Amino acid sequence: MEDRRTAGAVLGLAGCNAALTMATAVVTWDDGPTPWVAAAATSALVFLVLLRKR
């Protein structure tokens, strides 16, 4: 991720993915955790790792 434009695009895409996945996890939370919760946690973790590397 040396090219700043590419890094910014990847970071933006990861952030958007994390936000949408978290929103889906919240909307589908009826009787307890769903697989979307694990997906949201993973997306958030990937976003934080990418944010830290930048």
Helices and strands as residue ranges (DSSP letters): H 4-27, H 35-53
